[in-house]
Amino acid sequence: MANKDLETARLMIDEADRQIVALLVRRFSIAKSMAERKMKPEIYDAAREAEVLKKAKAAAGQEYSLNVAAVYGEIIKQSKKVQE
């Protein structure tokens, strides 16, 4: 890959990273507001968590489903932390 192509790819990754961060902040904000509305903060819905992971894997397609599942596992973990 030529230097110019590499720089272009890096710029594309930087833009994707900015979008990811913005979406994560949005997700965490929503998760936090959900916690404020729950009557019991320790409410855990394993079925909902499994559904979110399943949808994420399906959306990623076969090539990246395991990678996306690993990332989503961490996103869910961090979402729970902001709800504490």
Helices and strands as residue ranges (DSSP letters): H 3-37, H 46-60, H 65-82
